Amino acid sequence: MITTKDPSISPSLDEALTKVPAVTLGFWVIKILATTLGETGGDSVTMSWLGETTSHAAPNGYLIGTAIFLSALVVLVILQVRARRFHPYLYWATIVASTTAGTTLADFADRSLGIGYPGGSLLLLACVILSLAVWKASQGSVSVQTVRTPVVEAFYWTTITFSQTLGTALGDWAADAGLGYGGGALVFAAALALVAAAYYWTRTSRVALFWVAFILTRPLGATVGDFFDKPVAQGGLDISRPLASAIIAAVIVVLIWILPQRAAEPAGVQRS
């Protein structure tokens, strides 16, 4: 049964306008896999394919890859905003596009702009904080339960793209700092465990914990993605990026199909 604080609001219409998934364990499993796909997929284009066809592989590859994936992200966000209800495959396709665009954006900022991993991470952290601050000041909340209007959706996807990009930079920074891909994955997994502990055993803001966890799943996925495709001598499994991307994409599709997918309940709506 669904009840609302305002009886003038139609529950069915209100729920239909909520186009993001409920935050469940399945959500986080698919999110981590999506970020891993973003890392392997982004690198497949910028480093494997474009890197073989450009005379200046890294700068041109990252710039062209960023343009490709940002274009795809814009198209998918438009479709997401125009949708009348929550569509699991459309939503997760948009998440994958944001995380892939985040991979190429972070690589472009860190390497092509010459500001390095620390500089790129700080710049992107500032972008995430600014996006959330403007969203909060404009709408009064940054909760996913409020993602029901085009304006809020624009804030939502902007913040997600910045957070995905920040997560990529953090993952690369951790790996480059000596932790390696396995060590980086353990560090970010431990950080996520602390966030989960705070969720279950403290009264820390659930909204704040969501965004912290959302950012941390990105470097976890990035380090796992690098672990798949980097050479054995660098601590990886040396699986080709296109093959790794295809396997991860197939797993995501299966999980979306078998795991319960429902829209997040709007603010003010309670199930009883």
N, C-alpha and C positions, 0 to 999 in steps of 0.2 A: 504494500500500500504506500502511496506517496502523499505527503501532506505538504502544504506550503504556508509560509507565514502570511502571505497576501492572497486571500481567496479569489481576488480578481484576476490572478495569473493562472492561465491554463497550464496544468502540470505537463500534459502531453506536448503542447507547443513549446513550453519552456525547456523541456528535456530534449526535444528535437533540435533546439538551437545550440545545444552543448555539443561541440564537434571535436572534443579531445577525449582520450580514453581515461577511464578510472585508473588511479595509480595503485596498482596491485603488484604482487611479486612477478606475475607474468609480464607486466609492463616493464619492469626493470631488466628482466632477462632479455626481452626483445630489444630494449634500448641499448644494452651493452653489445649485443650482436650487431645492431645497426651501426654503432660507432666503429666496431671492428671492420664492418663492410665499408664504411666511409674511408677508413685508413687504407685498406687494400685496394679499394676501387679508385680512390683519388690518386694513389701512387701508380696504379696500373696505367692511368692516362698521362700523368705529368712526368713520370720517371721511366716507365717501360715503353709506351707508345710515342709520346711527344719527344721524349728524351732521345729517341733513335732517329727522329726526323728533323730536329732543329740543330743549327750550328752552335747555339749556346743553350745547351739542354736545360740546365736548371732554371735560369731566369725566364726564358721563353716558355718552357714547359709549364712552370707554375702560373705564369700570367695567362696563357691560353687555357690551361685547365681551369683556372679560377673563372674565366669568362664563360666557359662551357657549363660548369656546374652551377654558377650563379644564375645563368639563364634558365636552366632546368628548375632550379629552386623557385625562381620568380613565377614560372608557369604553374608549378604545383601549388604554390601558396595561393595564387589566384583561383585555381580550381577548388582548393580547400575553403577559401573564403566564400566562394559562390555556392558551395554545397549547402543543401538545406538541412542535412543531418550528419551524424558521425559515420564515416566510412573507414573501417579499419585499414584496408589496403591503401587507400589514398593518404590517410594520415601517416602511416609508416613509410610510404614512398617519399613523402615530404620530409620526414625526419631523416631518412637516408640521404636525400638531396642536401639537407642542411649540414649533415655531418661530413659529406663528401666535399661540399663547398668549403666547410670549415677546415678540412685538411689542406686544401690547396691555398686557401687564404692565409693560414698560419705559416705554411712553408714559404709563401711569397713574402710575408712580413718578416719572418725570421731570417731568411737567407737572401732573397733578392733585394730587400731594402737595407740589408746590412746592419740591422739592429740586434741580431742575435736572439737566442732563446729568452734570456732575462728581459731584454727590452720588449720583445714581442709579447711576452706573457703579461708584463705590466701594462702595456698599451691596451691589450685585449681585456684585461681585468677592469681597466677604467671604462672601456666601452660597455661591459656587462653592467657595472654599477650605474653608469649614466642611464642606460636603457631602463633598468629597473626603477631608478629614481624618477625619471620622467613619466614612466607608466604609473607608478604609485601616485605621483602628484596629479596626474591627469584623471585617473580613474578611481583612486582611493584604495585599490587593492591590486596585488600582483598574483593572486591565487588563480590556479587553473580552473577553479569553479566559476570564474567570471568570464571565461573565454567564450562569449556568445554573440559578440557584435564585430563587425569588420574592423573597427578602431582597435578593440582589445586584441583581436586576432593579429593585427599588424604589429602591435607591441609584443605579443607572444612569440611570433616567428622571428622578429628582429632579435629579441633577447635570446632565443634558442640558438640562432645562428652565431651570435657573438659568443655564447657559452660553449658551443661546439668548437669554435675556433680557438678559444682560450684553452679548452681541454686538450686540444691537439698540441698546442705550444707547450703546455705543462708536461705532457707525456714525453715529447721530444727532449725537453730540458732535463727531465729526470733521467732519461736513458743516456743523454750526452754527458751528464754530470758524474757518471761512473756506476750508476745503479744497474745499467743494462736493461734489456727488455723484460727479463724475468723479475729482476729486482724492482723495477718500476711498477710492474703489475702487482707485486706483493704490497708495495707501499700504498698504492691507490686502493687496493682491495681492503687493506687495513683501515684506511681513512673512511671508506664506505661503511665498514663494520662499526666504526665509532659513530657515524651519522645514524645508523640503524639503532644503536644503543641509546643515543640521545632521543630518538623518536619514541622508543618503547618505555624508557625509564626516566625521562625528564619532561618538563613542560616547555621546552624550547619550541618556538614558533614552527608549526608544521610547514608553513609556506617557505620560511627561510631554509629549513632542512631539505625541502624538495629541490630548491634551486642549487643548494650546495651539492646534493647528491647528483643532480642532473649534470652539473659541471664535472664532478669527479668520475662519473661513468665514462666520460669522453676520453680522458687520458688512460683509463683502464683499457678501454677498447682499442685505443691507439697502440698501446704497448703490446697488447695481445696480437693485433694486426701485424705489427713489425716483427713480432716473434715468429709468425707464420712465414713471412716472405724474406727475411734477412738471411744472408749466408750463414752456414754453420759456424764459420770462423768468427762471426760477430754475435754468436749466441742465438741464432735463429734456426728455423727448420728448413729453410731454403725451398719452400713451396712457391711455385710461380704465383705472382699476384693475381692474374686473371683466374687461375684455377681456384685459389683461395677465395676470391670474391664470389665465384659461381657457387661454391659449396656453402658459404655463409648465407648468400641470398636464398638458396634453396631451403636452408634450415629456418630462416626467418619466415618464409612463406608458409611452411608447414606449421610453425608455432602460432602464427596469426590464425591459421585455420583451426587448430586443435585447442588453443587456450581461449578461455572466455574473453570476449571483447565487448565491452559496453561503454557507453558514454559516461563521463564523469557527471555526478549529480550537481546541478547548478546550486549556487549559494542560496540558502533559504529553503531548499527542498530537502526533506528528510524521508528516509524509508522506515517504515515501522511494521 
